Amino acid sequence: MDRNISFDVAAIFLLYLLFFSTIFRKMTRSLTDRVFLGSVVCAVFSSHFDILSALFDSVPVSSHPALYFVHTGYLLIHNAQSPLHIMFVVGLTDTWHIVRKKRFLRTMLWLPYSVTFLLLITNPFTRLVFSVEEGYAHGPLFSVLYVNVALYIIMDFCYIIYYRRQLRLRRIVSLCSMAFLCLLAIILHLIWPVQLVECFAVALSLFVVSIGVQRPEDYIDSFTGLLKHSAYAYNMKRAFPNGKHVNIVMFNIGNYAALKTMLGYETASTMLAVIADRLREITRTLRCRAGLYYLDSGRFRMVFSEQDRDKSEAAAQAVIDAFSHRLHFNSLDINLVPCVVLSRCPEEIESFASLMAFGNNFHEKFHCTDRYILASDAYNPNEFGIQNNIDSIIDSAILNDKFEVYYQPIYSVRQKRYASAEALLRLFDDRYGFISPELIVTAAEKSGAIHRIGELIFEKVCRFISEGEYRQLGLDYIEINLSVAQCMRSDLADKILAAMKKYNVNAADINLEITETAISYSQKAMADNLARLSAAGLSFSLDDYGTGYSNMKRLISLPLKIVKLDKSFVDEQHNPKMWVFLQNTVKMLKDMEMEIVVEGIETHEMVEAFSSLNCDFIQGYFFSKPIPEESFVSFILASKEPASAASKEAAPAADSLLPWSEKV
């Protein structure tokens, strides 16, 4: 019976195309890629053996060993496709470490093929699988081969279903179609034995997988040839729930932004390619198989699986050594600032979200040295737990009324008393404890929760002002901060005036603080809000003066009563040039009839220096940290207790100059 080899010829053409495409696209870096390439090679050989066996069967051949050789070769290689496909699925789900640890999985992976292999190797003597003496014929145990293939298909589907969360939908469809096409080919071959469709089905299924799964544009960076950010995130996101243990060498170029600006886009891209080549050279020298990634903005990663974790320390130091010196390329000498952290996951960094948050900007937090940093020394789980869960922390705080208002007294140099106070946001979470206000504001502005938080804080301050206890303090007003996002809200003025009306608060009792960053925006909504609130009698302070990029013309045009000098000026007061700048700044603001608050005062020397500079108000830890409402009331009342005539004439009052810790 002559068999039709047309499908085998088509399969060979498709497989060679797939083989060279895989090589040219450099899809041989990872173990999974190499398993796929192995499947293609096996399919090429099995197609050739299938053609040879068909040709040998159609002509008289006196050599039975030749017939046994081609048929055995075909069946051995063709049936190897099944365990290779399972290996490919294991690689895609990133569960090799699980298979290595579980004997049952290893047994199920190799046992069926081992039985097939044993039957085929002994078949020339037993004739249990097939015989060729009177023409090719199936033996009594040939069906065992189909049973083993069926077992692999069942395992295939079970593995895909069990680890479906580790795979994208496109990959699941491609992998299932591969098993489906091979199963369909077996059925068709049983019905029409003359049609050799099995090799073509394998070739077609591999082509489907190449299109749906093996897509280098999805995960390979075009400039460096390394795996890119999406691949890193995808692989690391699967590693944690899979219980995979890896060491990660995190390499950030600390001065990348400056280099990119200096070199330009094209040259900076060439520099990245040179760095990528050096990283590959490091892995070759250490003889390790690390996953190499380029994320973005000068951030590289080397991921070491369990079998190569012991080489990660040497790799981390090798990165430092390679890039601490000048990098020469394109007739340029470039000085990099390498910052390297070695992380053991999940022992040191316990979650995907924490890993991504930590790796984003650690080079900005830690000094880059000639030694790598251990994540155990640099990573604070509580800090990154807060960052990862900040939105839910904020939502819970709003829902359960957890936000508190703390007050920091502001001392009047001229009146020698506490004349006002700044209301400050504070949050103590049940799980994480104190949450940084800067972190809250940044996250809340992104999520939009800042408007609800602002309303809550403003109402709490209005409620405090409306109580009789506040009137006993003798304060002129309370300062309340407005964020950039709040200033942009079209109904801000309506919300503020409504809250003041609700608690019967006078406009003179409140001073609104806006930042220099906020006034750099020229949105009409902010200008309208400030105009309406100013017309209603509210005064404004400019916070953090000297730290933003405000236009002086806009600064002059705004209804500002007070300007607050940022703490950064205070920290450099001993710099002669800074002191000249401060003297002239204070004179300019005074000539503009503005009052001046100096923030960040911590010593008696600072109090005297800025008092002599003719500043109006002083705020800082020297007098008091921000304290809760009840403590603040006690603090102000204590400062109003009668003192001796001599102390009353002192400037400032002696009691007022006691450090805050001695008062509260």
N, C-alpha and C positions, 0 to 999 in steps of 0.2 A: 504494500500500500504506500504510494508516493505521498509525501506530506508537503504542504505548501509553506515555503520558507519566506514568502513575501513580507510577512509581519516581522520576521527576524531581521531582514535587511533594513526595513524601515526603523526598527528598534536601534540597530547599530548606527545608522545615520543620526538619529535623535540623540543617542548616548554620546557619540563623539562630539557633537555640537555642545552638549551639556558639559562634558568633561573639559573642553577647552575654554568654555565660558566660565566655569568654576575657577580654573587656573588663572585666566586673564583678570578676573574680578578679585583675585587674591583672597578667595574664600577658603583658606586652608589654615587660618591662624588658630582657631579654637579646636578642642577635641570634637565638638559637635560637627564642625565644618569638615574635619577629617573623616569622621564616620560617614557623613553624606558622600564625600568624595570616594570613600571605600565602597559604598553602595553602588555608585556609578561604575567604578572599575569592575566590580563583581558582575554587574549587569552586562557590561561589554563582553567579558569572558564567557558568561553563560550563553549570551546570544551567539557568539562564535561557536561554542561547543554544540549548541542546538542545531546550527546549520550543518556542522560536520556530521553530527549523528544522523541527521536526515539524509545527507548525501551518502554516507556509508551504508545506510539501510537500503538505499535505492539501487545500489550496484553490488555485484558479487564481490565479497571480500573474504579471502581465505583466512585472514588473521582475526580470530576471535578476540585476542588481547586488544587489538586496535579498537574494535567495537566496544568492548568493555571500558576501555579508557575514555572514549569520547562520551559515552552515556553516563559513566560514573562521574566524569569531570563536570558535565552539565548539571547533574542532580546535586552534586556536592556544592557547587558554586551557587546555583539557583536557590537552593534551600537555605543558603547562608544569608540570603536577603532578609529572612524573617527575624533572626536575632539582631541583625544590623539595624533593622527598622526600630526594634525595641530600644536598642542602644541610642538611636537618634532621638527617640521620644524622651528617654531618660536625660539626655543632654539638654534638650529644649526645656525640660521642667527643672533643670539644675538640681537633680536628685542623685547624682552619682555617689555622693557621700552616704546616702541612705542605703543604696544598693550594696555598697562595699561593706557596710556594717551588718546587714541582715543576710544571714546564710540562706534563708528561704528564697529571697528574691534572686540571689546569685544562682541558686539551684534551678529555679524556674526559668532563668534566662538562658542557661546552657544545657540543661538536661534534654529537652526535646531534640535539639540539634545534635547533641552527643549520641543519642540513639540513632538518629538518621545517619550520622557519620560512621558509626560502628557497623550498621547494616550495609552501607554502600561499600565500605572498605573490604568487608568479608564477603560481599556478594559474588565475586568471581569464583569463590569456592562453594558458597551455599546456594546460590541461585534463588535466594528468598525474595529479592526485590525485583529483579528482571533477569531474563535470559536472552541470548542472541544466537544460539546454535541453529535454531530453525526459524530465524527471523526474530526481530525484537518482540518480546512478549513480557507482560507484567507477571511478577511472581506472587506467591501467596501473601507476602507482607508489604507489597507496594502501597497498599492503602495506609500503612503506618506513616508514610511520608505526608500524605494529605491530612492525617489526624494531627501530626505535629505542626503543620502549617496552620491548621484550624486553631490549635492551642495558642499559637503565637498571635493570631488575629484576635482571639478572645482576650488574651493578656494585654494586647495593644489597646483595645477599646477600654478595658477596665482601668488601665494606667492613665489613659487620657481623661477618662471621666473622673477618676479620683483626684488627679492633679489639674483639673480644668481651670482652677483659679490661678495657676501659674502660667497659663497660656492665653494668648489673645484669640479672639473668635476666628480671625483669619487663619491662624495656625491650626486651630482645632479642625476647621473644615478641610484644610489641606491634608492633614494627617489622616483624618477619617476617610477622605477620598482615596488616599493611597491604599489603605487596607481594603476598601470597597472594590477598587479596580482590580487588585490582585485576586480577590475572592471571585469576582465576576469572571476573570480570565480562566480560573480553575474550572468553574462550572461550564464555560463554553468549550474548553478543551475536552472535558469529559463527554460532552454531547457531540462535538465534531473533532475527533482526534486528529484529523488531517490538517486542521488549522492550528498552526503553532503561534498562539496569541499570547502566551504567558509572558515571554520576554518583552513583547511590545507593551503589555499592560504595565510591567515593571518600569519600562522606560518612560511611558506616559505618566505614571504616578510620580516618578522622580522629577519629571518636568513640571508637574503641578506643584510639587513641594518647592522646587527652585523658584517658581514665580510667587507662591504664597508665603514661603518661610525664609528661604535663602535670598534675602533682598539686601545687598550690602548698602544701598542708599539709605536704608532705614537705620543702620547702626554704625556705619563707618564714616569718620570725618574726612572730608575731601582733601583738606590741606595736610593733615598729619598722617593719614592712613591708619590712625588708631580708632578704636571703638569710641563712639561719641557719647554725649551726656545721656541721651535717651536709653542707650544700651546699658550704661552704668546704673541708671535709676531702675531700669527694668530688672537687671540681674541682682542688684542689692535688695530690691524690694522683695524678691523671692527668697533670698538667702536667709533672712531672719525667720520667717514662719517655717521654713524647711529645716531649721536647726543647723544650718551650715556654718562651720567655723572658718573664718578667713582672716588674714592679716592684710591690711591696706596701707600702702605707703602713699600718703597724701602730699603732693608736691604742688605748692602754689608759688608763682613768681610774684614776689612782693611788690616789685616796681613795674608790673606789666602795663598798667595804664599809662605811666609816663613813657615807657618804651614804645608803645603803640603810637602815642602822639608824636614822638620824636621821629620814629622810623617811617611811619605811614603804613597804610593797610597792606600793600603788597610785600614790603620788606619784613613787616612783622609776621606775616603768614609764612614767609620763607624761614624766619627764625624759629617758628613753631615746628616746622618740618625737621629742622636740624636737631631741635631738642628731642623730638620723637625718635629720630634715628639713634641718638645717644641712649635713650631709654631701652631701645631694642638691643643695643650693644651690651648694655648692663645685664639684661636677662640672658643673653647668649654667654657672656663671660661667667655668670653664676650658674649656668646650666639649669635654669629654672623655667617653668612655664607659667609666667604671670600674665594675667589679663591686663593689657595696657589701654588706658582710656585718656582721651582729651575731652574735658567738659566744656570749658569756655573761659575767656578772660584770664588765660595763663594758668589754668588749673589742670594738673595731670594726676592720674591715679594708677597705681600698680596693685592689682589684687592677686594675692597668693592663696591658693586653696590649701586644704589640710596637708597634702603630701609635700608642699613646698614652703610651709609657714616658717620653717627654721632658717630659710634664706632671706626672709624679709628684712631682718636687721642689717644684714650686709648690703642689701639693695638700698635701704634708706640712707646709709652712710655713703654708698657709692654715688647716689644722686647728689648729695651735698658736695662731695669731692669733685664731681664732674662739672657742677655749675657754679661753684663758689669762685672760680677763676674766670677770666675773660673768655667770652665765647666769640670765636673768630669765624666769620663767614661773609661772603660777598665783599671782601676787602674792608670789613668793618670789625671793630673790637667792641663787643657789647658786654657791659657789666650787669649780670643778673643778680637779683636778691632772692636766693632760694629759701623757702620756708617749708620744712618737711616735718610731718607728724606721722608716727607709726601707730596705727590703731589695731587692736585685736578685737574682733567682733564675733560674737556678742558679749565677750567677757568685759570689755571696757565701754563700748558704746552699744547699748542694748536694743536700739530700734532703728528702723530705716529713717524715720523722720528726724531723729536726733543726729544720725550720721550725716544727712544732707545739710541740716542746719549748722552743724559744727564745721563741716568742710568748706562751707561757703566763704567764710572770711576770717579764718583763724590767723592768717598772716597779718591781719590788722590789729589783732589783740596781743600777739606774742612777738617778742623780739627774735628776729631771724639770726641764728648763730651758725657756727661751723659744726654743730652737732644737731642731729634730729631730735625732735621732742616726742616723748611718749604720751599717748592720749590719756593715760592714767594720771599724768601730771597736769594736763591742760584742760581736760574735759570735766565739766561740772554737770552731772546728770540732772540736778534740780533746775539749773539755769536753762538747759535745753528742753527739759520737760515743760517748763513754763512757756518757752517760745513755741513749742509744738502744740500746746493746748491753750494758748492765750485767748483765742476766740471763744472757746467754751467757758474758760475762766471768767471772761468779761460778761458773757450771757448769764452765767450763774450768779455773778455778783449783782447784776441789774435786777434779776428776778427775785433774789433774796435780800435785796437792799444791803449789800455788804460794803458799798463804797462809803468811806468816811471823809470828813473834812478836818484837816489839821490846820492850825493857824501859827504863822511865824510873826512875832511882833516886829514892828518897824519903829526905830527910835528917832525922835525929832531932835536934832542938834540945837536948834534955836530955842525950842520950848522945854528942852531937857525932860522929856517924858515920852512914853510910848504913844504915838499919835495915831497909828493905824496898824493893820496886820494884813498879811497876804494869806488868802485861803488856798490850800493846796490839797490835791487829790491824794488819798491813800487807800490801799487795799491790802488786807491780810487774808489770804486764802487759807481755807481749812487744811488743804494738803500741802501747798507750797510755801505758806507763810507770806512774808512781805513780797509784793510784786512791784517792780520799778514803775513809777509813774510814766517815765519816758517810753517804756515798752508798751504800757497800756494805751497811751495816746497814739503812738505810731500804729499799733494794730487796730485800734478803734477807728482811726481816720480811714484806714483801708476798708474796714468792714461796714462803716457807716454808723457804728454804735456810739461814736463820739458825740453825736447830737443828743442821744438819750442820756448819756453820762453827764454832758454839760447841763442839761435841764435838771437832773437830779442834784448836782452840786450847787447850782444857782438857787434852787428851792431850799436846800439845807441852809445856805448862808442867809437867805431872806428870812427863814424861820428863826434863825439865831438872832438876827438884827431886830426882829419884831418883838423879842422877849424883853421883859423889864431888866433882866440881868445884864444884858448888853449895854443898856443906858447907864448902868453904874460904872462902866469901864472908862467912860469919858473919851472914847476913840472918835476920831473924825470920820473915818470910813473904813470899809473892808475892800481889799483888792481881790478881784476875781479874774482868773485867766480865761482868755478865749483862744481856742486853737485856730489854725488856718482854715480847717474845714468848716468850723462854726461861722467864721467871718464870711464865708462864701454862701452861706445859707440865706435864701431870700426872705425867710420869715423869722430871722434871728431877732430883729427888733421887736416883733410882735410877741415872741415867746418871753423875752426879758421883761418887757413892760407889763405883760399879763401876770407874771410871777410877782413882780413888785406890787402890783395892784392887789393881788390875792393876799399878801402879807402886810399890806399898808406900809411899804418901805419907801422912804424918801430918796430922790435921786442923789442927794448929797451924801447919802450913807454908803454909796457904792462907787468904786472906781474900777473900770474895766481895763485889763492888761492885754495888749496885743503884741505879738513878737515882730521883730524887724523883718523876719522872713515873710510874715503875713502882709505887711504893707508893700512888699515888693511886687505883689500881685496887683494888677490894675483892673480887676473885675468890677463891673458896675455894681454888683450885688453888695460887695463889701463897702464901697463908697456910700451907697444908699443907707446901709445899716448904721454906719458911723454917723452919718448926717442926722438920721432920725433920732438916734439915742442921744447925740449931743444936743439936739433941739429940746429933748425931754429933760435935759439938765444933768445927764451923766457925764462924768469926766473920764479921761483916758490916760493910760500910761503906756510908754513904749518899753517893752521888756527886752533884755539881752542886747542893748544898744552896742554897736561896734562889732557884732559877730555875723551879721548878714550882709546883704548886698543892696540895701535900700538906696533909693535915689533921694538926694538932699532936697530937691524941689518938692517931691511928694511928702517928705518928712515935714517940711514947713507948712504944707497945705492941709495937713491933718489936724483935727482938734485935740492936740495933745496937751496935757497939763504937766505930766511928770515924765522924765526920762530916767531909766534905771541902767546904770553902768554895769556891764557884765563882770562876773568874778575874774575873768581872764585879765582884766586891767589891774585888779587888786593884786593878783599873783605876781605881776611884774612891776610893782610900784618902785622897787629899788633900782630898776633900770633907768638911768638918767634920761634917756630919750623918751621912755614911756611917761615919766613924770612931767616932762615938758609937754607931751601930747595931752596928758590929763589936765594940766593947768589951762591950756588953751581951749580944750573941749568944754571944761566947766565954765570958763569965761564966755564962750560962744553961746552955750545953752542959757546962761544967766541973762545975757544980753537979749535973748529971745523970750525972756520972762517965763522960763520953764523951771520947775523944781527938779532937784536931782536926788535920786536914791542910789546909794552904793551898796551892791550885794557882795556877799562872801566875806564879810569882816569877821575875823576870828581872834584877833589879839588887841590888847590895849594900845599898842603902837599903831596899829591900823586905824583905830578909832581916832586917835589924836591927829594922825596924818591927814585923814580925809575931812576931819572937822576943820582943820586949819585951811583946807583947800576950799572951804566955803560950800561944801555939800550940805543939802538940807536934811536928808534922812540917811540912816544907817541901818542895814539889815544883815544879819549873819549869826553864826553859831556863838559868837562872843556873848551875845545877849540871850539867844535861845534858839534851839532847833525848832522845827515845826512840831507842835504838840496838840493833843486832842482838845476838843472844845472845853471840857471841864477843867483840865489842867491849865489851859490858856486863861480862863476866867480867874482862877486862883492866882496865876502868875501876875496878871495885870493888877488885880486888887492888892496883892502884896507889894507891888512897886509903888502904890499910891499911899502906903502907910506914912504917917507923919515922920519927918526926919529933922535933924538939927538944922539950925539956920546956916551953919557953915556948910553942911552937906548940900543944902538947897542951892547955895551959891556956886557950888562946884559945877563944872561943865565938862562932861555930863555928870549926873548925880552919882555919888559913890556906889549906892546900891545897884544902880543900873549897869555899872561896869563889872559887876560880879559875873563870872562865867555862868552860862545857863545851867550847868549841872549843879551849881551851888544854890540855885534858886528853886528848882523843881524837885 
